Amino acid sequence: MLELLNVPLLVGGLGLFIHAIGELSSHLRAAFTDDARDIVKKYTRHLLGAVVIGTLVTLILGSSSAAIILAIVFINAGALDFRHAVGLILGANIGTTFSSQLIALDIAAYSYVAIVLGLAIFMIANDERWRLGGQIVLYLGLLFFGLFLMESSVEALKDSAGFEEWIAKLNNPYRGAAVGGLITLIIQSSSATVGLAIVLGKQDLISVAGGLAVMLGAELGTCSDTLLATLGGGREALKAGIFHLVFNFFTIVLGLLLFTPFVQAVEWISSGQGIDNHIANGHLLFNLGGVLVFLPFAQLAIRIFDKVLPSPQGA
């Protein structure tokens, strides 16, 4: 099995993908103007507005972790409190599914266009805003080039009976979720974990059930970096990090308990599409469904968190 896997290509592609996500988030955050920050503060006063803003911010930053960490930064700066950050966190869980839809598109082979264009803009432009835009386009291209390398590295595994036997074990939702969570803890990127599942789906190397189980585990593993971001912060920031963990944990438990009807719903929605699209659509359905199910209980959850973890002032 291992002799068929191009390990250097897989590791290189995965490393490039993770690096590109980090750099893309960093540069997009730099492009996040003061006016945009003011909009975030203004429209997070109401829960539904905060969900919408959280979704949009995640689309802009390209990372749910980056959006949630930004919310934690706002909390520590006194611009937001936990009550207003809840909606941002819920919205971030929806916004992150956009990256899965992009990954499922068959555009990785044309990533060189964005790389060349972004590099040209960065090298030629004198204006800092144009140079920043060029870097964003460049890292977007590198992200998809990393996916292209990963796709190429696993293609030969189609001929491996051993790999087919191992990957079939991921059809067990608990085993698949454990693998997805472990991978995400190691590489610190749920987008990369879900992206890897989608890559395997494109090559028909993983089943719909296996890919969705890995996706569920990745949703829990992604909580680690946001929890780390709360270290050294205040009580409100800590509550935001713990809420993210608790929310993801309970939605994953619900997803595992209802795994069979969940898979059936994804297969119905994605009828006629490839396994990669099934996984991407399942990612969207799971996160959007989790937020919709939770919203009626949001105020109750906020009161419980405020009571269990009151601020130093007793609020």
Secondary structure, DSSP 8 states (H G I E B T S, - for coil): -GGGS-HHHHHHHHHHHHHHHHHHHHHHHHT--HHHHHHHHHHTSSHHHHHHHHHHHHHHHT-HHHHHHHHHHHHHTTS--HHHHHHHHHHHHHHTHHHHHHHHSS-GGGHHHHHHHHHHHHHH--SHHHHHHHHHHHHHHHHHHHHHHHHHHHGGGGG-HHHHHHHHGGGSHHHHHHHHHHHHHHHS-HHHHHHHHHHHHHTT-S-HHHHHHHHHHHHHHTHHHHHHHTTTS-HHHHHHHHHHHHHHHHHHHHHHHTHHHHHHHHHHHTTTS-HHHHHHHHHHHHHHHHHHHHGGGHHHHHHHHHHHS--TT--
